[in-house]
Amino acid sequence: MRQFITPGEELPKEAKRNEYVAVYNGKAYSNIMGFYDTERKDIVPLEGMWKPRIGDSVIGVVERPTRAGIYNVMLTEFAQGLIITSKFDSGPSFAANDIIEATVADVERKRLAILERPRKLALGQTIYVKPVRIPRIIGKSETMVNQISRLTGSRIIIGRNGIIWLNGGDVALAIEAIKTVEREAHTSGLTERIKGMLEAEAGIKNG
C-alpha cells in the first residue's frame, strides 16, 4: 500500500534511510513530497533532480573535447560528466555530440561525475524522463523494462540521470509505454496495465 506524504511528515521507524529521509532525535521524517510504500518501506518521490552517485549507469552527450583524452559530458542541466581516457594505455576516442553510456566512478563538488567504462552508443533515439521515475521504469528485477523491450522488439538502455536510449523494433510504441509509466508511476498494477497496452497495440498492428 502507498500513503501520500509531505515534507516534514514522520515516517514509520522501519523506513529505509536515504537522501529522501531526515533523522532527528531518532525519528525519521520525509524530506520530500511523495508516497511511502509500506511493502518496500521506502519513499517514492513525485519530483526531484538526479544527484550523481558512485555506481550509477548514465547516458550523456559528449561536448567538444577540451584536450586530448579528456571529454566533458552533458548529463543533465545541473550535472556534468568527465571522461579521462589518458589514464589508460589506449582509451576510446569520442567526437562532439556522441551519445555515450558510462558508469559514475567518483563524484566531485556534488555535480561533477567522473565517468569510467565509457562506450559510444550506435544510432538510436534518446528521450528524457524525470530521474525519480527511473526505478519504476526499470521495475523490480528489471521486470518493467524487460517487458517493454520484449513486446516492442526495441533495445533499451536506461541512464539513472533520466536519459533513455532506444534502438530497433517499434521505438514509438516503446516510448509511449515508457511515458505512460512516467505519468502513472505512483499507481498500483502498472506492470500488468503496460503489458495489456503493448499486447493490444501489437494485436492491432498485426491484425
Contacts in CASP RR format, 6 or more apart in sequence:
PFRMAT RR
TARGET T0000
AUTHOR 0000-0000-0000
METHOD contacts of the structure
MODEL  1
MRQFITPGEELPKEAKRNEYVAVYNGKAYSNIMGFYDTERKDIVPLEGMW
KPRIGDSVIGVVERPTRAGIYNVMLTEFAQGLIITSKFDSGPSFAANDII
EATVADVERKRLAILERPRKLALGQTIYVKPVRIPRIIGKSETMVNQISR
LTGSRIIIGRNGIIWLNGGDVALAIEAIKTVEREAHTSGLTERIKGMLEA
EAGIKNG
1 37 0 8 1.000
1 38 0 8 1.000
1 39 0 8 1.000
2 35 0 8 1.000
2 36 0 8 1.000
2 37 0 8 1.000
2 38 0 8 1.000
2 44 0 8 1.000
2 186 0 8 1.000
2 188 0 8 1.000
3 35 0 8 1.000
3 36 0 8 1.000
3 38 0 8 1.000
4 34 0 8 1.000
4 35 0 8 1.000
5 11 0 8 1.000
5 30 0 8 1.000
5 33 0 8 1.000
5 34 0 8 1.000
5 35 0 8 1.000
5 36 0 8 1.000
5 43 0 8 1.000
6 30 0 8 1.000
6 33 0 8 1.000
6 34 0 8 1.000
7 30 0 8 1.000
7 31 0 8 1.000
7 32 0 8 1.000
7 33 0 8 1.000
8 22 0 8 1.000
8 29 0 8 1.000
8 30 0 8 1.000
8 31 0 8 1.000
9 29 0 8 1.000
9 30 0 8 1.000
10 27 0 8 1.000
10 28 0 8 1.000
10 29 0 8 1.000
11 21 0 8 1.000
11 28 0 8 1.000
11 29 0 8 1.000
11 30 0 8 1.000
11 36 0 8 1.000
11 43 0 8 1.000
12 28 0 8 1.000
12 36 0 8 1.000
12 38 0 8 1.000
12 41 0 8 1.000
13 27 0 8 1.000
13 28 0 8 1.000
14 41 0 8 1.000
15 21 0 8 1.000
15 28 0 8 1.000
15 36 0 8 1.000
15 41 0 8 1.000
15 42 0 8 1.000
15 43 0 8 1.000
16 40 0 8 1.000
16 41 0 8 1.000
16 42 0 8 1.000
16 43 0 8 1.000
17 23 0 8 1.000
17 28 0 8 1.000
18 42 0 8 1.000
18 43 0 8 1.000
19 31 0 8 1.000
19 51 0 8 1.000
20 30 0 8 1.000
20 31 0 8 1.000
20 32 0 8 1.000
20 43 0 8 1.000
20 45 0 8 1.000
21 28 0 8 1.000
21 29 0 8 1.000
21 30 0 8 1.000
21 31 0 8 1.000
21 43 0 8 1.000
22 28 0 8 1.000
22 29 0 8 1.000
22 30 0 8 1.000
22 31 0 8 1.000
23 29 0 8 1.000
30 36 0 8 1.000
30 43 0 8 1.000
32 43 0 8 1.000
32 45 0 8 1.000
32 46 0 8 1.000
32 47 0 8 1.000
32 48 0 8 1.000
33 45 0 8 1.000
33 46 0 8 1.000
33 47 0 8 1.000
34 43 0 8 1.000
34 44 0 8 1.000
34 45 0 8 1.000
34 46 0 8 1.000
34 186 0 8 1.000
35 43 0 8 1.000
35 44 0 8 1.000
35 46 0 8 1.000
35 186 0 8 1.000
36 42 0 8 1.000
36 43 0 8 1.000
36 44 0 8 1.000
37 43 0 8 1.000
37 44 0 8 1.000
44 136 0 8 1.000
44 185 0 8 1.000
44 186 0 8 1.000
45 132 0 8 1.000
46 132 0 8 1.000
46 186 0 8 1.000
47 130 0 8 1.000
47 132 0 8 1.000
48 130 0 8 1.000
48 131 0 8 1.000
48 132 0 8 1.000
49 76 0 8 1.000
49 78 0 8 1.000
49 131 0 8 1.000
50 75 0 8 1.000
50 76 0 8 1.000
50 78 0 8 1.000
50 79 0 8 1.000
50 131 0 8 1.000
50 160 0 8 1.000
50 161 0 8 1.000
50 162 0 8 1.000
51 79 0 8 1.000
51 110 0 8 1.000
52 58 0 8 1.000
52 75 0 8 1.000
52 79 0 8 1.000
52 81 0 8 1.000
52 104 0 8 1.000
52 107 0 8 1.000
52 110 0 8 1.000
52 111 0 8 1.000
52 112 0 8 1.000
52 113 0 8 1.000
52 161 0 8 1.000
53 104 0 8 1.000
53 107 0 8 1.000
53 160 0 8 1.000
54 104 0 8 1.000
54 105 0 8 1.000
54 106 0 8 1.000
54 107 0 8 1.000
55 103 0 8 1.000
55 104 0 8 1.000
55 105 0 8 1.000
56 103 0 8 1.000
56 104 0 8 1.000
56 113 0 8 1.000
56 159 0 8 1.000
56 160 0 8 1.000
56 161 0 8 1.000
57 101 0 8 1.000
57 102 0 8 1.000
57 103 0 8 1.000
57 104 0 8 1.000
57 158 0 8 1.000
57 159 0 8 1.000
57 160 0 8 1.000
58 75 0 8 1.000
58 81 0 8 1.000
58 101 0 8 1.000
58 102 0 8 1.000
58 103 0 8 1.000
58 104 0 8 1.000
58 113 0 8 1.000
58 115 0 8 1.000
58 159 0 8 1.000
58 160 0 8 1.000
58 161 0 8 1.000
58 163 0 8 1.000
59 99 0 8 1.000
59 100 0 8 1.000
59 101 0 8 1.000
59 121 0 8 1.000
59 126 0 8 1.000
59 157 0 8 1.000
59 158 0 8 1.000
59 159 0 8 1.000
59 161 0 8 1.000
59 162 0 8 1.000
59 163 0 8 1.000
59 164 0 8 1.000
59 165 0 8 1.000
60 73 0 8 1.000
60 74 0 8 1.000
60 75 0 8 1.000
60 81 0 8 1.000
60 99 0 8 1.000
60 100 0 8 1.000
60 101 0 8 1.000
60 102 0 8 1.000
60 161 0 8 1.000
60 163 0 8 1.000
61 73 0 8 1.000
61 74 0 8 1.000
61 97 0 8 1.000
61 98 0 8 1.000
61 99 0 8 1.000
61 100 0 8 1.000
62 71 0 8 1.000
62 72 0 8 1.000
62 73 0 8 1.000
62 83 0 8 1.000
62 94 0 8 1.000
62 95 0 8 1.000
62 96 0 8 1.000
62 97 0 8 1.000
62 98 0 8 1.000
62 99 0 8 1.000
62 100 0 8 1.000
63 71 0 8 1.000
63 72 0 8 1.000
63 73 0 8 1.000
63 74 0 8 1.000
63 96 0 8 1.000
64 72 0 8 1.000
64 96 0 8 1.000
65 71 0 8 1.000
65 72 0 8 1.000
65 94 0 8 1.000
65 96 0 8 1.000
66 72 0 8 1.000
68 86 0 8 1.000
69 83 0 8 1.000
69 84 0 8 1.000
69 85 0 8 1.000
69 86 0 8 1.000
69 91 0 8 1.000
69 93 0 8 1.000
70 82 0 8 1.000
70 83 0 8 1.000
70 84 0 8 1.000
70 85 0 8 1.000
70 86 0 8 1.000
71 82 0 8 1.000
71 83 0 8 1.000
71 85 0 8 1.000
71 94 0 8 1.000
71 118 0 8 1.000
72 80 0 8 1.000
72 81 0 8 1.000
72 82 0 8 1.000
73 80 0 8 1.000
73 81 0 8 1.000
73 82 0 8 1.000
73 83 0 8 1.000
73 100 0 8 1.000
73 102 0 8 1.000
73 115 0 8 1.000
73 118 0 8 1.000
74 80 0 8 1.000
74 81 0 8 1.000
75 81 0 8 1.000
75 113 0 8 1.000
75 161 0 8 1.000
75 163 0 8 1.000
76 131 0 8 1.000
76 161 0 8 1.000
76 162 0 8 1.000
78 111 0 8 1.000
79 111 0 8 1.000
79 112 0 8 1.000
79 113 0 8 1.000
79 161 0 8 1.000
80 111 0 8 1.000
80 112 0 8 1.000
80 113 0 8 1.000
81 112 0 8 1.000
81 113 0 8 1.000
81 114 0 8 1.000
81 115 0 8 1.000
82 112 0 8 1.000
82 113 0 8 1.000
82 114 0 8 1.000
82 115 0 8 1.000
83 94 0 8 1.000
83 100 0 8 1.000
83 102 0 8 1.000
83 115 0 8 1.000
83 118 0 8 1.000
84 114 0 8 1.000
85 91 0 8 1.000
85 92 0 8 1.000
85 93 0 8 1.000
85 118 0 8 1.000
92 118 0 8 1.000
92 119 0 8 1.000
92 120 0 8 1.000
94 100 0 8 1.000
94 118 0 8 1.000
94 120 0 8 1.000
98 120 0 8 1.000
99 120 0 8 1.000
99 121 0 8 1.000
99 124 0 8 1.000
99 126 0 8 1.000
99 165 0 8 1.000
100 118 0 8 1.000
100 119 0 8 1.000
100 120 0 8 1.000
100 121 0 8 1.000
101 118 0 8 1.000
101 119 0 8 1.000
101 121 0 8 1.000
101 157 0 8 1.000
101 159 0 8 1.000
101 165 0 8 1.000
102 115 0 8 1.000
102 116 0 8 1.000
102 117 0 8 1.000
102 118 0 8 1.000
102 119 0 8 1.000
103 115 0 8 1.000
103 116 0 8 1.000
103 117 0 8 1.000
104 113 0 8 1.000
104 114 0 8 1.000
104 115 0 8 1.000
104 116 0 8 1.000
105 114 0 8 1.000
105 115 0 8 1.000
105 116 0 8 1.000
106 113 0 8 1.000
106 114 0 8 1.000
107 113 0 8 1.000
107 114 0 8 1.000
108 114 0 8 1.000
121 157 0 8 1.000
121 165 0 8 1.000
121 167 0 8 1.000
122 167 0 8 1.000
123 167 0 8 1.000
124 165 0 8 1.000
124 166 0 8 1.000
124 167 0 8 1.000
124 168 0 8 1.000
124 171 0 8 1.000
125 165 0 8 1.000
125 166 0 8 1.000
125 167 0 8 1.000
125 171 0 8 1.000
125 175 0 8 1.000
126 163 0 8 1.000
126 164 0 8 1.000
126 165 0 8 1.000
126 166 0 8 1.000
127 163 0 8 1.000
127 164 0 8 1.000
127 166 0 8 1.000
127 175 0 8 1.000
127 178 0 8 1.000
127 179 0 8 1.000
128 162 0 8 1.000
128 163 0 8 1.000
128 164 0 8 1.000
129 137 0 8 1.000
129 162 0 8 1.000
129 164 0 8 1.000
129 178 0 8 1.000
129 179 0 8 1.000
129 182 0 8 1.000
130 162 0 8 1.000
130 182 0 8 1.000
131 160 0 8 1.000
131 161 0 8 1.000
131 162 0 8 1.000
133 181 0 8 1.000
133 182 0 8 1.000
133 185 0 8 1.000
134 158 0 8 1.000
134 159 0 8 1.000
134 160 0 8 1.000
134 162 0 8 1.000
136 144 0 8 1.000
136 181 0 8 1.000
136 182 0 8 1.000
136 185 0 8 1.000
136 190 0 8 1.000
137 144 0 8 1.000
137 145 0 8 1.000
137 158 0 8 1.000
137 164 0 8 1.000
137 178 0 8 1.000
137 181 0 8 1.000
137 182 0 8 1.000
137 185 0 8 1.000
138 144 0 8 1.000
138 145 0 8 1.000
138 158 0 8 1.000
139 145 0 8 1.000
139 191 0 8 1.000
143 191 0 8 1.000
144 181 0 8 1.000
144 190 0 8 1.000
144 191 0 8 1.000
144 194 0 8 1.000
145 156 0 8 1.000
145 158 0 8 1.000
147 191 0 8 1.000
147 194 0 8 1.000
147 195 0 8 1.000
147 198 0 8 1.000
148 154 0 8 1.000
148 156 0 8 1.000
148 174 0 8 1.000
148 177 0 8 1.000
148 178 0 8 1.000
148 194 0 8 1.000
148 198 0 8 1.000
149 155 0 8 1.000
149 156 0 8 1.000
149 174 0 8 1.000
151 195 0 8 1.000
151 198 0 8 1.000
151 199 0 8 1.000
151 202 0 8 1.000
152 169 0 8 1.000
152 170 0 8 1.000
152 171 0 8 1.000
152 173 0 8 1.000
152 174 0 8 1.000
152 177 0 8 1.000
152 198 0 8 1.000
153 168 0 8 1.000
153 169 0 8 1.000
153 170 0 8 1.000
153 174 0 8 1.000
154 166 0 8 1.000
154 167 0 8 1.000
154 168 0 8 1.000
154 169 0 8 1.000
154 170 0 8 1.000
154 171 0 8 1.000
154 173 0 8 1.000
154 174 0 8 1.000
155 166 0 8 1.000
155 167 0 8 1.000
155 168 0 8 1.000
156 164 0 8 1.000
156 165 0 8 1.000
156 166 0 8 1.000
156 174 0 8 1.000
157 164 0 8 1.000
157 165 0 8 1.000
157 166 0 8 1.000
158 164 0 8 1.000
164 178 0 8 1.000
166 174 0 8 1.000
166 175 0 8 1.000
170 202 0 8 1.000
170 205 0 8 1.000
173 198 0 8 1.000
173 201 0 8 1.000
173 202 0 8 1.000
176 201 0 8 1.000
177 194 0 8 1.000
177 197 0 8 1.000
177 198 0 8 1.000
180 194 0 8 1.000
180 197 0 8 1.000
181 190 0 8 1.000
181 194 0 8 1.000
184 190 0 8 1.000
184 193 0 8 1.000
END
